[in-house]
């Protein structure tokens, strides 16, 4: 999507939310997701690595390791 389409998508989703409806958004644009969603679920290689508020997910060591690189080792 180009910048104009992203703005239009954001506005559409916000209008839908104002109607009391939920939206499932599958998107790789982190800025869009973090600025729009109340709850974020992150997958890495098809496996769930984090789920929570945008702030919680951004601080999650597994997310940081998967998307920014690092030495995170998954727990048991």
C-alpha positions in Angstrom: 0.0 0.0 0.0 1.1 3.5 -0.6 0.9 6.3 2.0 -2.5 7.5 0.9 -4.0 4.0 1.0 -2.7 3.4 4.5 -4.3 6.6 5.7 -7.6 5.6 4.1 -7.3 2.1 5.6 -6.7 3.5 9.1 -9.7 5.9 8.8 -11.9 3.0 7.6 -10.9 0.7 10.5 -11.4 3.6 13.0 -14.9 4.1 11.7 -15.7 0.4 12.0 -14.3 0.4 15.6 -16.6 3.4 16.4 -19.5 1.2 15.5 -18.5 -1.3 18.3 -17.1 -3.9 15.9 -13.8 -5.7 16.0 -11.4 -5.9 13.1 -8.8 -8.6 12.5 -5.9 -6.9 10.8 -3.1 -9.0 9.4 -0.4 -6.5 8.5 3.4 -6.1 8.5 3.5 -2.3 8.8 4.5 -2.1 12.4 3.8 1.6 12.7 0.3 1.1 11.4 -0.4 -1.9 13.7 1.1 -0.3 16.9 -0.8 2.9 16.3 -4.2 1.4 15.6 -4.6 -1.9 17.5 -5.6 -2.5 21.1 -4.2 -6.0 21.1 -1.4 -7.4 19.0 -0.4 -11.0 18.3 3.1 -11.7 16.8 4.1 -14.8 14.9 7.6 -15.8 13.9 8.0 -18.6 11.4 4.2 -19.4 12.0 4.6 -19.7 15.7 3.1 -17.5 18.4 5.8 -15.5 20.2 3.9 -12.7 21.8 0.4 -11.4 22.5 -0.7 -8.4 24.4 -1.0 -4.6 24.2 1.2 -2.8 21.6 3.5 -1.6 24.5 3.8 -5.1 25.9 4.6 -6.6 22.5 7.2 -4.0 21.7 9.1 -4.8 24.9 8.9 -8.6 24.5 12.4 -10.1 24.2 11.2 -12.7 21.7 9.8 -10.0 19.4 12.9 -8.0 19.7 15.1 -11.0 18.9 12.9 -12.1 16.0 12.5 -8.8 14.3 15.6 -6.8 15.4 18.0 -9.6 15.8 19.5 -10.9 19.0 20.4 -13.8 21.1 17.0 -14.6 22.6 16.5 -18.2 23.5 12.9 -19.5 23.7 11.9 -20.7 27.2 10.7 -24.2 28.1 
